[in-house]
Amino acid sequence: MKQFYPGARAPSTEINPFRCQGFVRGGTIACRDGSRRAIHSLPAFLRALLVTDGTVTKILEAYFWEPVIVDTLYQEFVAAEDEIPWVDIHPGDRALVRRVCLRGGDSGHEYAHADSVIRAERVPNDFRQRLIDRKIGIGALIRDSGLESYREVMEVGVNPGTAESDAAEQPTGDSLFRTYRIIIDGEPVILITETFPMALFSAPLLSQTDPSSLQS
C-alpha cells in the first residue's frame, strides 16, 4: 500500500499548525529532509489550499480559469499491510486505494496529485459505486451526494526535490503536501494526501485562452 499511498507511513507527531486556524504568526512547517520552511514564504494560493474545507478541483478551476479533469492513475481494492490510525485501518483490512492527477483541461498542467485510502464499507453503496466507476473526484462526489461530512487536516509539509520519485509524470522541484481525513457520520472513512508542485504555483498566473474563442 505504501507504494501507492505515501501517507500510509507513520504520521508525524508534530502538531499541525493549520488544524484550527489559517494564520500562524512566525509559523513554520516541516520538510521531509528534516529542515523547516517558513509558512509566509509559501505561494499565497498554496497557503489557501492548505486550509481549505472546499473542493480543491473547484478552487483550481476558479483560480486558473479552466476546467480541471480528474485522471485516475491507479485504483484497486487491497488488503492493508500496515495500520493507518487516522482512519482506523488495521493490517488485513480491505481498503480502496486511489491515485489521481488533477489536470488542466485546456493547458494540460498537472496541478496536483492525490493519493487516498478509503474504508469502502463505511460509505453508501451508490457513493462507492460512482467512486469505483472513476467518473468524478472524491470532493465533488461528496458535494453531489449531499453527505454530511467534515474535513480535518492532519499534516502539512514540504517534499524537497522530486515530488514523487516513482511517478515520472510529476514535475521536479519542491512540492507542498497536506494530508486530511474526511469524517462521515462521525467516523473517519477517507484519508487523502494532496501534493502540489510548488513551481507551478510560484510562477505568475498564466493567462488562459477562452475556449469559446477557439470555436469562431
mmCIF file of the C-alpha atoms, coordinates in Angstrom:
data_MODEL
# 
_entry.id   MODEL 
# 
loop_
_atom_site.group_PDB 
_atom_site.id 
_atom_site.type_symbol 
_atom_site.label_atom_id 
_atom_site.label_alt_id 
_atom_site.label_comp_id 
_atom_site.label_asym_id 
_atom_site.label_entity_id 
_atom_site.label_seq_id 
_atom_site.pdbx_PDB_ins_code 
_atom_site.Cartn_x 
_atom_site.Cartn_y 
_atom_site.Cartn_z 
_atom_site.occupancy 
_atom_site.B_iso_or_equiv 
_atom_site.pdbx_formal_charge 
_atom_site.auth_seq_id 
_atom_site.auth_comp_id 
_atom_site.auth_asym_id 
_atom_site.auth_atom_id 
_atom_site.pdbx_PDB_model_num 
ATOM 1   C CA . MET A 1 1   ? 0.000   0.000  0.000   1.00 0.00 ? 1   MET A CA 1 
ATOM 2   C CA . LYS A 1 2   ? 2.854   2.398  0.712   1.00 0.00 ? 2   LYS A CA 1 
ATOM 3   C CA . GLN A 1 3   ? 3.907   2.202  -2.926  1.00 0.00 ? 3   GLN A CA 1 
ATOM 4   C CA . PHE A 1 4   ? 0.682   3.924  -3.950  1.00 0.00 ? 4   PHE A CA 1 
ATOM 5   C CA . TYR A 1 5   ? -0.100  5.844  -0.785  1.00 0.00 ? 5   TYR A CA 1 
ATOM 6   C CA . PRO A 1 6   ? 2.855   7.645  0.815   1.00 0.00 ? 6   PRO A CA 1 
ATOM 7   C CA . GLY A 1 7   ? 0.584   8.864  3.596   1.00 0.00 ? 7   GLY A CA 1 
ATOM 8   C CA . ALA A 1 8   ? 0.378   5.298  4.928   1.00 0.00 ? 8   ALA A CA 1 
ATOM 9   C CA . ARG A 1 9   ? 3.741   5.883  6.579   1.00 0.00 ? 9   ARG A CA 1 
ATOM 10  C CA . ALA A 1 10  ? 3.828   6.615  10.296  1.00 0.00 ? 10  ALA A CA 1 
ATOM 11  C CA . PRO A 1 11  ? 2.279   10.088 10.763  1.00 0.00 ? 11  PRO A CA 1 
ATOM 12  C CA . SER A 1 12  ? 4.285   12.921 12.252  1.00 0.00 ? 12  SER A CA 1 
ATOM 13  C CA . THR A 1 13  ? 3.784   13.628 15.950  1.00 0.00 ? 13  THR A CA 1 
ATOM 14  C CA . GLU A 1 14  ? 4.123   17.351 15.287  1.00 0.00 ? 14  GLU A CA 1 
ATOM 15  C CA . ILE A 1 15  ? 1.054   19.493 15.939  1.00 0.00 ? 15  ILE A CA 1 
ATOM 16  C CA . ASN A 1 16  ? -0.431  20.647 12.646  1.00 0.00 ? 16  ASN A CA 1 
ATOM 17  C CA . PRO A 1 17  ? -0.381  24.473 12.606  1.00 0.00 ? 17  PRO A CA 1 
ATOM 18  C CA . PHE A 1 18  ? -3.471  24.596 10.368  1.00 0.00 ? 18  PHE A CA 1 
ATOM 19  C CA . ARG A 1 19  ? -5.694  22.287 12.383  1.00 0.00 ? 19  ARG A CA 1 
ATOM 20  C CA . CYS A 1 20  ? -7.714  25.091 13.954  1.00 0.00 ? 20  CYS A CA 1 
ATOM 21  C CA . GLN A 1 21  ? -6.658  28.287 12.190  1.00 0.00 ? 21  GLN A CA 1 
ATOM 22  C CA . GLY A 1 22  ? -5.437  29.677 8.889   1.00 0.00 ? 22  GLY A CA 1 
ATOM 23  C CA . PHE A 1 23  ? -2.895  32.195 10.238  1.00 0.00 ? 23  PHE A CA 1 
ATOM 24  C CA . VAL A 1 24  ? 0.111   31.280 12.381  1.00 0.00 ? 24  VAL A CA 1 
ATOM 25  C CA . ARG A 1 25  ? 2.416   34.225 13.065  1.00 0.00 ? 25  ARG A CA 1 
ATOM 26  C CA . GLY A 1 26  ? 6.038   33.184 12.569  1.00 0.00 ? 26  GLY A CA 1 
ATOM 27  C CA . GLY A 1 27  ? 4.896   29.635 11.811  1.00 0.00 ? 27  GLY A CA 1 
ATOM 28  C CA . THR A 1 28  ? 6.940   27.001 10.011  1.00 0.00 ? 28  THR A CA 1 
ATOM 29  C CA . ILE A 1 29  ? 6.202   23.586 8.547   1.00 0.00 ? 29  ILE A CA 1 
ATOM 30  C CA . ALA A 1 30  ? 8.451   20.559 8.352   1.00 0.00 ? 30  ALA A CA 1 
ATOM 31  C CA . CYS A 1 31  ? 10.238  19.359 5.235   1.00 0.00 ? 31  CYS A CA 1 
ATOM 32  C CA . ARG A 1 32  ? 10.765  15.643 4.832   1.00 0.00 ? 32  ARG A CA 1 
ATOM 33  C CA . ASP A 1 33  ? 14.533  16.195 4.760   1.00 0.00 ? 33  ASP A CA 1 
ATOM 34  C CA . GLY A 1 34  ? 14.360  17.460 8.357   1.00 0.00 ? 34  GLY A CA 1 
ATOM 35  C CA . SER A 1 35  ? 14.573  21.187 7.586   1.00 0.00 ? 35  SER A CA 1 
ATOM 36  C CA . ARG A 1 36  ? 11.884  23.810 8.222   1.00 0.00 ? 36  ARG A CA 1 
ATOM 37  C CA . ARG A 1 37  ? 10.087  26.153 5.825   1.00 0.00 ? 37  ARG A CA 1 
ATOM 38  C CA . ALA A 1 38  ? 8.541   29.491 6.859   1.00 0.00 ? 38  ALA A CA 1 
ATOM 39  C CA . ILE A 1 39  ? 4.829   29.407 6.096   1.00 0.00 ? 39  ILE A CA 1 
ATOM 40  C CA . HIS A 1 40  ? 4.827   33.040 4.936   1.00 0.00 ? 40  HIS A CA 1 
ATOM 41  C CA . SER A 1 41  ? 7.363   32.121 2.208   1.00 0.00 ? 41  SER A CA 1 
ATOM 42  C CA . LEU A 1 42  ? 4.916   29.741 0.505   1.00 0.00 ? 42  LEU A CA 1 
ATOM 43  C CA . PRO A 1 43  ? 2.933   30.932 -2.526  1.00 0.00 ? 43  PRO A CA 1 
ATOM 44  C CA . ALA A 1 44  ? -0.214  32.644 -1.238  1.00 0.00 ? 44  ALA A CA 1 
ATOM 45  C CA . PHE A 1 45  ? -2.581  30.431 -3.227  1.00 0.00 ? 45  PHE A CA 1 
ATOM 46  C CA . LEU A 1 46  ? -0.941  27.279 -1.835  1.00 0.00 ? 46  LEU A CA 1 
ATOM 47  C CA . ARG A 1 47  ? -1.346  28.601 1.706   1.00 0.00 ? 47  ARG A CA 1 
ATOM 48  C CA . ALA A 1 48  ? -5.057  28.928 0.956   1.00 0.00 ? 48  ALA A CA 1 
ATOM 49  C CA . LEU A 1 49  ? -5.209  25.386 -0.452  1.00 0.00 ? 49  LEU A CA 1 
ATOM 50  C CA . LEU A 1 50  ? -3.613  24.014 2.722   1.00 0.00 ? 50  LEU A CA 1 
ATOM 51  C CA . VAL A 1 51  ? -6.501  25.177 4.865   1.00 0.00 ? 51  VAL A CA 1 
ATOM 52  C CA . THR A 1 52  ? -9.499  24.973 2.545   1.00 0.00 ? 52  THR A CA 1 
ATOM 53  C CA . ASP A 1 53  ? -12.528 22.923 3.517   1.00 0.00 ? 53  ASP A CA 1 
ATOM 54  C CA . GLY A 1 54  ? -13.875 23.107 -0.026  1.00 0.00 ? 54  GLY A CA 1 
ATOM 55  C CA . THR A 1 55  ? -13.425 21.012 -3.138  1.00 0.00 ? 55  THR A CA 1 
ATOM 56  C CA . VAL A 1 56  ? -9.892  21.530 -4.471  1.00 0.00 ? 56  VAL A CA 1 
ATOM 57  C CA . THR A 1 57  ? -10.935 20.888 -8.078  1.00 0.00 ? 57  THR A CA 1 
ATOM 58  C CA . LYS A 1 58  ? -13.419 23.783 -7.991  1.00 0.00 ? 58  LYS A CA 1 
ATOM 59  C CA . ILE A 1 59  ? -10.877 26.114 -6.390  1.00 0.00 ? 59  ILE A CA 1 
ATOM 60  C CA . LEU A 1 60  ? -8.253  25.273 -9.020  1.00 0.00 ? 60  LEU A CA 1 
ATOM 61  C CA . GLU A 1 61  ? -10.791 25.880 -11.789 1.00 0.00 ? 61  GLU A CA 1 
ATOM 62  C CA . ALA A 1 62  ? -11.723 29.295 -10.398 1.00 0.00 ? 62  ALA A CA 1 
ATOM 63  C CA . TYR A 1 63  ? -8.092  30.347 -9.898  1.00 0.00 ? 63  TYR A CA 1 
ATOM 64  C CA . PHE A 1 64  ? -6.601  29.134 -13.190 1.00 0.00 ? 64  PHE A CA 1 
ATOM 65  C CA . TRP A 1 65  ? -9.890  29.693 -15.063 1.00 0.00 ? 65  TRP A CA 1 
ATOM 66  C CA . GLU A 1 66  ? -10.036 26.438 -16.973 1.00 0.00 ? 66  GLU A CA 1 
ATOM 67  C CA . PRO A 1 67  ? -11.769 23.087 -16.454 1.00 0.00 ? 67  PRO A CA 1 
ATOM 68  C CA . VAL A 1 68  ? -9.847  20.678 -14.256 1.00 0.00 ? 68  VAL A CA 1 
ATOM 69  C CA . ILE A 1 69  ? -10.004 16.993 -15.164 1.00 0.00 ? 69  ILE A CA 1 
ATOM 70  C CA . VAL A 1 70  ? -9.567  14.181 -12.633 1.00 0.00 ? 70  VAL A CA 1 
ATOM 71  C CA . ASP A 1 71  ? -7.423  11.466 -14.215 1.00 0.00 ? 71  ASP A CA 1 
ATOM 72  C CA . THR A 1 72  ? -7.399  8.189  -12.273 1.00 0.00 ? 72  THR A CA 1 
ATOM 73  C CA . LEU A 1 73  ? -3.859  6.817  -12.456 1.00 0.00 ? 73  LEU A CA 1 
ATOM 74  C CA . TYR A 1 74  ? -4.396  3.835  -10.159 1.00 0.00 ? 74  TYR A CA 1 
ATOM 75  C CA . GLN A 1 75  ? -7.302  2.290  -8.283  1.00 0.00 ? 75  GLN A CA 1 
ATOM 76  C CA . GLU A 1 76  ? -7.555  -1.069 -6.578  1.00 0.00 ? 76  GLU A CA 1 
ATOM 77  C CA . PHE A 1 77  ? -9.009  -2.854 -3.577  1.00 0.00 ? 77  PHE A CA 1 
ATOM 78  C CA . VAL A 1 78  ? -6.141  -4.085 -1.398  1.00 0.00 ? 78  VAL A CA 1 
ATOM 79  C CA . ALA A 1 79  ? -5.551  -5.707 1.973   1.00 0.00 ? 79  ALA A CA 1 
ATOM 80  C CA . ALA A 1 80  ? -3.823  -3.156 4.197   1.00 0.00 ? 80  ALA A CA 1 
ATOM 81  C CA . GLU A 1 81  ? -0.235  -4.067 5.027   1.00 0.00 ? 81  GLU A CA 1 
ATOM 82  C CA . ASP A 1 82  ? 0.106   -1.501 7.801   1.00 0.00 ? 82  ASP A CA 1 
ATOM 83  C CA . GLU A 1 83  ? -2.030  0.210  10.385  1.00 0.00 ? 83  GLU A CA 1 
ATOM 84  C CA . ILE A 1 84  ? -3.355  3.659  9.433   1.00 0.00 ? 84  ILE A CA 1 
ATOM 85  C CA . PRO A 1 85  ? -4.664  5.071  12.733  1.00 0.00 ? 85  PRO A CA 1 
ATOM 86  C CA . TRP A 1 86  ? -6.124  8.249  11.258  1.00 0.00 ? 86  TRP A CA 1 
ATOM 87  C CA . VAL A 1 87  ? -8.865  6.221  9.528   1.00 0.00 ? 87  VAL A CA 1 
ATOM 88  C CA . ASP A 1 88  ? -8.864  3.235  11.888  1.00 0.00 ? 88  ASP A CA 1 
ATOM 89  C CA . ILE A 1 89  ? -7.438  0.794  9.323   1.00 0.00 ? 89  ILE A CA 1 
ATOM 90  C CA . HIS A 1 90  ? -5.628  -2.287 10.633  1.00 0.00 ? 90  HIS A CA 1 
ATOM 91  C CA . PRO A 1 91  ? -3.379  -4.828 8.854   1.00 0.00 ? 91  PRO A CA 1 
ATOM 92  C CA . GLY A 1 92  ? -5.525  -7.125 6.726   1.00 0.00 ? 92  GLY A CA 1 
ATOM 93  C CA . ASP A 1 93  ? -8.446  -4.692 6.438   1.00 0.00 ? 93  ASP A CA 1 
ATOM 94  C CA . ARG A 1 94  ? -9.847  -4.249 2.929   1.00 0.00 ? 94  ARG A CA 1 
ATOM 95  C CA . ALA A 1 95  ? -9.463  -0.743 1.539   1.00 0.00 ? 95  ALA A CA 1 
ATOM 96  C CA . LEU A 1 96  ? -9.829  1.054  -1.767  1.00 0.00 ? 96  LEU A CA 1 
ATOM 97  C CA . VAL A 1 97  ? -6.583  2.792  -2.779  1.00 0.00 ? 97  VAL A CA 1 
ATOM 98  C CA . ARG A 1 98  ? -6.599  5.535  -5.415  1.00 0.00 ? 98  ARG A CA 1 
ATOM 99  C CA . ARG A 1 99  ? -4.103  7.845  -7.081  1.00 0.00 ? 99  ARG A CA 1 
ATOM 100 C CA . VAL A 1 100 ? -5.405  10.666 -9.257  1.00 0.00 ? 100 VAL A CA 1 
ATOM 101 C CA . CYS A 1 101 ? -3.998  13.636 -11.132 1.00 0.00 ? 101 CYS A CA 1 
ATOM 102 C CA . LEU A 1 102 ? -5.798  16.992 -11.308 1.00 0.00 ? 102 LEU A CA 1 
ATOM 103 C CA . ARG A 1 103 ? -5.013  18.292 -14.791 1.00 0.00 ? 103 ARG A CA 1 
ATOM 104 C CA . GLY A 1 104 ? -5.941  21.494 -16.567 1.00 0.00 ? 104 GLY A CA 1 
ATOM 105 C CA . GLY A 1 105 ? -8.315  20.622 -19.389 1.00 0.00 ? 105 GLY A CA 1 
ATOM 106 C CA . ASP A 1 106 ? -7.016  23.437 -21.624 1.00 0.00 ? 106 ASP A CA 1 
ATOM 107 C CA . SER A 1 107 ? -3.402  23.877 -20.525 1.00 0.00 ? 107 SER A CA 1 
ATOM 108 C CA . GLY A 1 108 ? -2.542  20.275 -19.651 1.00 0.00 ? 108 GLY A CA 1 
ATOM 109 C CA . HIS A 1 109 ? -0.785  21.468 -16.468 1.00 0.00 ? 109 HIS A CA 1 
ATOM 110 C CA . GLU A 1 110 ? -0.724  18.876 -13.658 1.00 0.00 ? 110 GLU A CA 1 
ATOM 111 C CA . TYR A 1 111 ? -1.833  20.992 -10.716 1.00 0.00 ? 111 TYR A CA 1 
ATOM 112 C CA . ALA A 1 112 ? -1.913  18.244 -8.102  1.00 0.00 ? 112 ALA A CA 1 
ATOM 113 C CA . HIS A 1 113 ? -1.652  14.535 -7.412  1.00 0.00 ? 113 HIS A CA 1 
ATOM 114 C CA . ALA A 1 114 ? -3.800  12.949 -4.730  1.00 0.00 ? 114 ALA A CA 1 
ATOM 115 C CA . ASP A 1 115 ? -3.394  9.587  -3.003  1.00 0.00 ? 115 ASP A CA 1 
ATOM 116 C CA . SER A 1 116 ? -6.291  8.243  -0.973  1.00 0.00 ? 116 SER A CA 1 
ATOM 117 C CA . VAL A 1 117 ? -7.266  5.275  1.154   1.00 0.00 ? 117 VAL A CA 1 
ATOM 118 C CA . ILE A 1 118 ? -10.993 4.650  1.583   1.00 0.00 ? 118 ILE A CA 1 
ATOM 119 C CA . ARG A 1 119 ? -12.794 2.379  4.018   1.00 0.00 ? 119 ARG A CA 1 
ATOM 120 C CA . ALA A 1 120 ? -15.232 1.443  1.284   1.00 0.00 ? 120 ALA A CA 1 
ATOM 121 C CA . GLU A 1 121 ? -17.618 -0.490 3.543   1.00 0.00 ? 121 GLU A CA 1 
ATOM 122 C CA . ARG A 1 122 ? -18.277 2.694  5.550   1.00 0.00 ? 122 ARG A CA 1 
ATOM 123 C CA . VAL A 1 123 ? -19.660 4.740  2.628   1.00 0.00 ? 123 VAL A CA 1 
ATOM 124 C CA . PRO A 1 124 ? -23.107 4.427  0.984   1.00 0.00 ? 124 PRO A CA 1 
ATOM 125 C CA . ASN A 1 125 ? -23.399 1.915  -1.862  1.00 0.00 ? 125 ASN A CA 1 
ATOM 126 C CA . ASP A 1 126 ? -24.168 4.487  -4.578  1.00 0.00 ? 126 ASP A CA 1 
ATOM 127 C CA . PHE A 1 127 ? -21.250 6.648  -3.431  1.00 0.00 ? 127 PHE A CA 1 
ATOM 128 C CA . ARG A 1 128 ? -18.912 3.663  -3.525  1.00 0.00 ? 128 ARG A CA 1 
ATOM 129 C CA . GLN A 1 129 ? -20.076 2.598  -6.984  1.00 0.00 ? 129 GLN A CA 1 
ATOM 130 C CA . ARG A 1 130 ? -19.601 6.056  -8.500  1.00 0.00 ? 130 ARG A CA 1 
ATOM 131 C CA . LEU A 1 131 ? -16.152 6.142  -6.953  1.00 0.00 ? 131 LEU A CA 1 
ATOM 132 C CA . ILE A 1 132 ? -15.290 2.752  -8.431  1.00 0.00 ? 132 ILE A CA 1 
ATOM 133 C CA . ASP A 1 133 ? -16.577 3.919  -11.825 1.00 0.00 ? 133 ASP A CA 1 
ATOM 134 C CA . ARG A 1 134 ? -13.978 6.739  -11.711 1.00 0.00 ? 134 ARG A CA 1 
ATOM 135 C CA . LYS A 1 135 ? -16.435 9.255  -13.039 1.00 0.00 ? 135 LYS A CA 1 
ATOM 136 C CA . ILE A 1 136 ? -15.818 12.021 -10.504 1.00 0.00 ? 136 ILE A CA 1 
ATOM 137 C CA . GLY A 1 137 ? -13.372 13.223 -7.833  1.00 0.00 ? 137 GLY A CA 1 
ATOM 138 C CA . ILE A 1 138 ? -13.967 12.488 -4.156  1.00 0.00 ? 138 ILE A CA 1 
ATOM 139 C CA . GLY A 1 139 ? -14.673 16.104 -3.184  1.00 0.00 ? 139 GLY A CA 1 
ATOM 140 C CA . ALA A 1 140 ? -17.154 16.652 -5.990  1.00 0.00 ? 140 ALA A CA 1 
ATOM 141 C CA . LEU A 1 141 ? -18.761 13.285 -5.268  1.00 0.00 ? 141 LEU A CA 1 
ATOM 142 C CA . ILE A 1 142 ? -19.304 14.160 -1.599  1.00 0.00 ? 142 ILE A CA 1 
ATOM 143 C CA . ARG A 1 143 ? -20.829 17.506 -2.601  1.00 0.00 ? 143 ARG A CA 1 
ATOM 144 C CA . ASP A 1 144 ? -23.127 15.958 -5.214  1.00 0.00 ? 144 ASP A CA 1 
ATOM 145 C CA . SER A 1 145 ? -24.169 13.127 -2.877  1.00 0.00 ? 145 SER A CA 1 
ATOM 146 C CA . GLY A 1 146 ? -25.240 15.549 -0.163  1.00 0.00 ? 146 GLY A CA 1 
ATOM 147 C CA . LEU A 1 147 ? -23.361 13.585 2.508   1.00 0.00 ? 147 LEU A CA 1 
ATOM 148 C CA . GLU A 1 148 ? -22.810 15.321 5.834   1.00 0.00 ? 148 GLU A CA 1 
ATOM 149 C CA . SER A 1 149 ? -19.038 15.352 6.115   1.00 0.00 ? 149 SER A CA 1 
ATOM 150 C CA . TYR A 1 150 ? -16.155 17.137 7.789   1.00 0.00 ? 150 TYR A CA 1 
ATOM 151 C CA . ARG A 1 151 ? -12.547 17.507 6.602   1.00 0.00 ? 151 ARG A CA 1 
ATOM 152 C CA . GLU A 1 152 ? -9.816  17.528 9.230   1.00 0.00 ? 152 GLU A CA 1 
ATOM 153 C CA . VAL A 1 153 ? -6.292  18.500 8.146   1.00 0.00 ? 153 VAL A CA 1 
ATOM 154 C CA . MET A 1 154 ? -3.854  16.143 9.877   1.00 0.00 ? 154 MET A CA 1 
ATOM 155 C CA . GLU A 1 155 ? -0.449  17.063 8.461   1.00 0.00 ? 155 GLU A CA 1 
ATOM 156 C CA . VAL A 1 156 ? 1.174   19.578 6.128   1.00 0.00 ? 156 VAL A CA 1 
ATOM 157 C CA . GLY A 1 157 ? 4.743   19.762 4.870   1.00 0.00 ? 157 GLY A CA 1 
ATOM 158 C CA . VAL A 1 158 ? 7.203   20.088 2.014   1.00 0.00 ? 158 VAL A CA 1 
ATOM 159 C CA . ASN A 1 159 ? 8.716   17.375 -0.162  1.00 0.00 ? 159 ASN A CA 1 
ATOM 160 C CA . PRO A 1 160 ? 12.140  18.656 -1.264  1.00 0.00 ? 160 PRO A CA 1 
ATOM 161 C CA . GLY A 1 161 ? 13.204  17.815 -4.792  1.00 0.00 ? 161 GLY A CA 1 
ATOM 162 C CA . THR A 1 162 ? 11.103  15.482 -6.921  1.00 0.00 ? 162 THR A CA 1 
ATOM 163 C CA . ALA A 1 163 ? 7.539   15.325 -5.598  1.00 0.00 ? 163 ALA A CA 1 
ATOM 164 C CA . GLU A 1 164 ? 7.010   11.620 -6.294  1.00 0.00 ? 164 GLU A CA 1 
ATOM 165 C CA . SER A 1 165 ? 10.105  9.679  -7.282  1.00 0.00 ? 165 SER A CA 1 
ATOM 166 C CA . ASP A 1 166 ? 8.065   6.753  -8.646  1.00 0.00 ? 166 ASP A CA 1 
ATOM 167 C CA . ALA A 1 167 ? 5.828   8.899  -10.846 1.00 0.00 ? 167 ALA A CA 1 
ATOM 168 C CA . ALA A 1 168 ? 7.617   10.060 -13.970 1.00 0.00 ? 168 ALA A CA 1 
ATOM 169 C CA . GLU A 1 169 ? 4.818   12.447 -14.833 1.00 0.00 ? 169 GLU A CA 1 
ATOM 170 C CA . GLN A 1 170 ? 5.416   14.500 -11.673 1.00 0.00 ? 170 GLN A CA 1 
ATOM 171 C CA . PRO A 1 171 ? 7.272   17.798 -12.037 1.00 0.00 ? 171 PRO A CA 1 
ATOM 172 C CA . THR A 1 172 ? 10.678  18.049 -10.365 1.00 0.00 ? 172 THR A CA 1 
ATOM 173 C CA . GLY A 1 173 ? 11.351  20.596 -7.644  1.00 0.00 ? 173 GLY A CA 1 
ATOM 174 C CA . ASP A 1 174 ? 9.832   21.192 -4.226  1.00 0.00 ? 174 ASP A CA 1 
ATOM 175 C CA . SER A 1 175 ? 6.219   20.266 -3.658  1.00 0.00 ? 175 SER A CA 1 
ATOM 176 C CA . LEU A 1 176 ? 3.782   21.065 -0.891  1.00 0.00 ? 176 LEU A CA 1 
ATOM 177 C CA . PHE A 1 177 ? 1.561   18.374 0.588   1.00 0.00 ? 177 PHE A CA 1 
ATOM 178 C CA . ARG A 1 178 ? -1.319  18.136 3.007   1.00 0.00 ? 178 ARG A CA 1 
ATOM 179 C CA . THR A 1 179 ? -2.940  15.051 4.481   1.00 0.00 ? 179 THR A CA 1 
ATOM 180 C CA . TYR A 1 180 ? -6.515  15.250 5.690   1.00 0.00 ? 180 TYR A CA 1 
ATOM 181 C CA . ARG A 1 181 ? -9.254  12.843 6.606   1.00 0.00 ? 181 ARG A CA 1 
ATOM 182 C CA . ILE A 1 182 ? -12.928 13.025 5.729   1.00 0.00 ? 182 ILE A CA 1 
ATOM 183 C CA . ILE A 1 183 ? -15.319 12.158 8.528   1.00 0.00 ? 183 ILE A CA 1 
ATOM 184 C CA . ILE A 1 184 ? -18.769 10.895 7.521   1.00 0.00 ? 184 ILE A CA 1 
ATOM 185 C CA . ASP A 1 185 ? -21.476 10.129 10.089  1.00 0.00 ? 185 ASP A CA 1 
ATOM 186 C CA . GLY A 1 186 ? -18.954 10.687 12.859  1.00 0.00 ? 186 GLY A CA 1 
ATOM 187 C CA . GLU A 1 187 ? -16.389 8.183  11.537  1.00 0.00 ? 187 GLU A CA 1 
ATOM 188 C CA . PRO A 1 188 ? -13.146 8.820  9.635   1.00 0.00 ? 188 PRO A CA 1 
ATOM 189 C CA . VAL A 1 189 ? -13.529 6.931  6.359   1.00 0.00 ? 189 VAL A CA 1 
ATOM 190 C CA . ILE A 1 190 ? -11.256 8.595  3.783   1.00 0.00 ? 190 ILE A CA 1 
ATOM 191 C CA . LEU A 1 191 ? -7.619  9.695  4.108   1.00 0.00 ? 191 LEU A CA 1 
ATOM 192 C CA . ILE A 1 192 ? -6.186  11.867 1.337   1.00 0.00 ? 192 ILE A CA 1 
ATOM 193 C CA . THR A 1 193 ? -2.720  13.257 0.696   1.00 0.00 ? 193 THR A CA 1 
ATOM 194 C CA . GLU A 1 194 ? -2.632  16.011 -1.929  1.00 0.00 ? 194 GLU A CA 1 
ATOM 195 C CA . THR A 1 195 ? 0.704   17.072 -3.452  1.00 0.00 ? 195 THR A CA 1 
ATOM 196 C CA . PHE A 1 196 ? 1.132   20.382 -5.268  1.00 0.00 ? 196 PHE A CA 1 
ATOM 197 C CA . PRO A 1 197 ? 4.237   21.194 -7.394  1.00 0.00 ? 197 PRO A CA 1 
ATOM 198 C CA . MET A 1 198 ? 5.405   24.493 -5.904  1.00 0.00 ? 198 MET A CA 1 
ATOM 199 C CA . ALA A 1 199 ? 6.987   25.896 -9.073  1.00 0.00 ? 199 ALA A CA 1 
ATOM 200 C CA . LEU A 1 200 ? 3.662   25.839 -10.899 1.00 0.00 ? 200 LEU A CA 1 
ATOM 201 C CA . PHE A 1 201 ? 2.061   27.993 -8.197  1.00 0.00 ? 201 PHE A CA 1 
ATOM 202 C CA . SER A 1 202 ? 5.059   30.292 -7.742  1.00 0.00 ? 202 SER A CA 1 
ATOM 203 C CA . ALA A 1 203 ? 5.124   31.463 -11.370 1.00 0.00 ? 203 ALA A CA 1 
ATOM 204 C CA . PRO A 1 204 ? 2.965   34.414 -12.483 1.00 0.00 ? 204 PRO A CA 1 
ATOM 205 C CA . LEU A 1 205 ? -0.568  33.300 -13.211 1.00 0.00 ? 205 LEU A CA 1 
ATOM 206 C CA . LEU A 1 206 ? -0.677  32.129 -16.807 1.00 0.00 ? 206 LEU A CA 1 
ATOM 207 C CA . SER A 1 207 ? -3.404  33.703 -18.900 1.00 0.00 ? 207 SER A CA 1 
ATOM 208 C CA . GLN A 1 208 ? -5.763  31.075 -20.216 1.00 0.00 ? 208 GLN A CA 1 
ATOM 209 C CA . THR A 1 209 ? -7.226  31.077 -23.700 1.00 0.00 ? 209 THR A CA 1 
ATOM 210 C CA . ASP A 1 210 ? -11.001 31.349 -23.662 1.00 0.00 ? 210 ASP A CA 1 
ATOM 211 C CA . PRO A 1 211 ? -12.135 28.028 -25.206 1.00 0.00 ? 211 PRO A CA 1 
ATOM 212 C CA . SER A 1 212 ? -15.110 29.813 -26.820 1.00 0.00 ? 212 SER A CA 1 
ATOM 213 C CA . SER A 1 213 ? -12.699 31.865 -28.914 1.00 0.00 ? 213 SER A CA 1 
ATOM 214 C CA . LEU A 1 214 ? -11.373 28.668 -30.481 1.00 0.00 ? 214 LEU A CA 1 
ATOM 215 C CA . GLN A 1 215 ? -14.767 27.946 -31.996 1.00 0.00 ? 215 GLN A CA 1 
ATOM 216 C CA . SER A 1 216 ? -15.023 31.145 -34.051 1.00 0.00 ? 216 SER A CA 1 
# 
